[in-house]
Amino acid sequence: RADRGLFGGKKIGFGNNVSFSERKTRRTWMPNVQQKRLWSDCFDTMIKLRITTSVLKTIDKHGGLDNYLVNTADVKLDSALGVKLKQMV
């Protein structure tokens, strides 16, 4: 699932809900994934991506999708789509 978008290393988290009586029930924490269209100067078009909100903030910090892809290491991109886009840029 994370290979089809830019998740920035975010994974599904696992743990317990703990009630007042300390009864534990299993639960999952899902990453906050949004479907966004981002502008790419290199391709001169909008690219539709599944992206986490933390990566969206990082893209704003870098000044755009292209700068984010160029300045981020492949290990940090952590997705096949991210590495492919980086090679195309």
N, C-alpha and C positions, 0 to 999 in steps of 0.2 A: 504494500500500500504506500509506503513512504517513497518508493522508487518512482511513483507517478506524479510527484510534486516536489516542492521545496519545503522540507520540514525542519531543516537546521538542527538535526540531531534529536529532535523531540520524538519520544516513543510513547506507547501506551503504558501507563503506570498501573501497578496492581497493589492492593492493600486491603484494609478492613475498615468498615464503618464500625464504630464502637458506641453503643448506646449508653445511657445513664447507668443501666444495670451491668455494664461492661460485657454485654453479649456482642460477639463479633460476627459480622457478615461480610463476605467477600465483595469487593467492588473494583471497578476500573476507572482510571482517570484518562480521558481521551484528550489528545492535543487539540487546541482550538484552530481548526482548519477552515479556511474560507476559500471560495472560488473567486479569483480576481483576474481582471484583465490589466496587464501592466505594459507600459510603453517601452519599446526597445529602440534606441537610436540606431543601432547597427543594422537591424532588420527593417527599420522604418515602418513598423507596424505594431499593433497591440498583440500581446501573447497571453492566452488564457491559461492560468496556472492554478493548481491547488496548492495553497501556501498557508503556513501558520502565521499567526499574528506577530510572533516574535521575529520571524524572518522579514515580515513586512516592515517592522520598525527598523531592522538592520538595513534594509534596502533604502529606506528614507535617510538613514544616517550616512550611507555611502553615496547618496545622490543619484540613485536610479538603478534599474535592474542590471544594466551592462556593467557598471562599476562594481556592483556587488559580486557578480559572477567572476570578473577579472581578479578582484582583490581577495577572494575567499579561496582557501585551499580545498582541493578535491575531497579530502577526508572530512572537512567541516561541512561541505555541501551534502554529503551523505545520501546521494540519490543518483540513479542512473540518468534521469532526466536533467538534473543539475549539471552533471559532468558533460553530457552531450551538448547542452546549451552553451556551456563555457567553451568547448572546443569550436563551436560554430561562431562564437563572438571573436 
